[in-house]
Amino acid sequence: MFRPTRILQVAVASLFISGCASSHSGSEPPAAPLTEAIDQTIVSNDRINSNRTPSPGKQEAQPGDFVGADGRLLPEVRAFARETAAAHALPLEDVEALLAEARYNATAARLMAPPARSGRIRRAWASYRQRHVDAVRIREGVAFWQAHRAALDRASDRTGVPPSVIVAIIGIETVYGRYTGDHRVLDTLATLGFRYPDPNRPERQAMFRAQLADLIVLDHRGSLDARTVEGSFAGAMGLPQFMPGSLMRYAVDGDGDGRVDLAGNTDDAIASVAAFLQAHGWVRGAPVFAPVALPADALRLAQDGLKPETGWAALKAAGARALPGADPAWQDLTLGVIDLRDEIRDTHDVRCATPNFFAITHYNRSYFYAASVADLAHEIADRIGYGDPNRLAGPGL
């Protein structure tokens, strides 16, 4: 059986590549470009991880920035309250009362600020992978799978997403719930929605305002308590680190108790990750990486978009060949050759990705992230004995 962790690695000296693994730069790929769709992960996973180590104190919350000396919301915030109330048919007084309780979070502003250093940061795939496909996440991922096997198999049966991929995402996001964030989400979203620290990114500020509006709607529905719910410095919540928009649109009740609790109910978190990927194009029975031997000059085939662009016939004409022993159904899918570039080591890990790889990029719009999820999933599944994201053999698959 082919192993997905490495399809082709090419060392190239002094080679300029126009189509890199992604449009991100730096060993920790920065925030994904915004589109009309609400991103699940707002900033790179590494930056959120910086918020998941235990700290001696709570977030730096400061009062006063969203309410004027007259005790009323500032005009900008008041206008947002009116727009939100009108758009979602909410009582204006309730929206204003909630926003009046928001506090400026200096930690969120500091961590979201653009880096002080100038110049382009070089990407390093090997270092990124080493941080995410590590012994702790593998070992604890096996334990998490064993403890929640029934819920994982149930979610996989329903959506076609392998248990290993669900486990890997939760492992990379929060180390299986160990670090979910201790920032009040109301404060972080208000801070980033009205005081975003980079004036050159107005679209980011608008996006965080949209997430704040979703939080207010969720509070009104009784889905959460916006006055107490905590998350990352970017406003992501629970084991899978869902933003409010994703919680509203994709979170599901995994155990049938009539509630959705991504922080305290592992079954709900598992089912919601699977539902998210299914909604973003996961193909049941397809691998994440196709069993393909790429030609020596595969870099010329690499793309940098977030949708697969190439059919198998075109790849085969370019010199790719299918490895024996695999179900050929993947050959009917649109594929994408991706380059996981390590600029520090001057290497290229080039792979043939299916739509399932690109479904993972909706969680975090980074090729590095999606490939790390697939590689961690492979390592964990290899120890469990089924559910590999590329072999796809076993219960539920």
C-alpha angles and dihedrals in degrees: 000000000000118000117227099210094086130018101162134345121192127186110212126181121215094347122153112215117197094190107051127180089272141339090263123106130202134050086276104046110228129232117315120250112265122245133179088274115081109250117233094213112039100191133020116291092240092059091049089048088060086067095051101072116098112264130196094239143026124263119300100258120178126185129223108045097103098039124061129223089268090062093248127117114268112264094254092051092043090054090051090051091053092048093048094047092049096045094051101030093244127153106264093217091057093050092048093047091053094047090049088064094055116112130201110257109209092187092059091048092049095048093046094048117110114261116271093223118086129221133054119302113223119237120237116193095181092055093045092050093047091055094051106031093054136144094258095054092044095049095042091042090060090050092047091051093049092049094048102030095129094052092045094050090046092052091045092051090051099046108018092238109136116244089236093062092050091049092047094052093050089046095052094042101048109351088255095314098317095118114029098147134260101225119115103246093216090060097045095048093046090048094049093039097052104019105033106172097224112067089191092066106063090152089063092054090050091050093052089050088055089052090049089053089052090050090053091050091049090051091050091050091051092243090127141350107253090195093064111018113116134200145140125324087264094053099259115147143205134356093319094039096234118185115228092260092054092045089054096046107031111019114110139187104258101185103035097246092129095248136089114220115166093177102048106022115067093189089059092048092050094047092046095053089051092047091050093054092044090053090051097056108282109170113217112235096011122119124238092233120031118236094250136143105214123210121261091255093050092134090079088062096052120120130197103203131104096243127064111255110183137071123222092246091060093047091049090050088052091057105272118136132196117244114238125253101037129112104263094215090103088068089075091061129090107253138197131208108220130194117213095197125198105197094182094055093031094233136131125210101198120192140172108239129198128209088273091067089052091047087061090052088066086067091053119358096226128106087212091057096047093046091048090052090052094046094047089047090053093050093049095044090049088062094043095048102234143040098062109169090230107030092045099194126137143048114354093009 
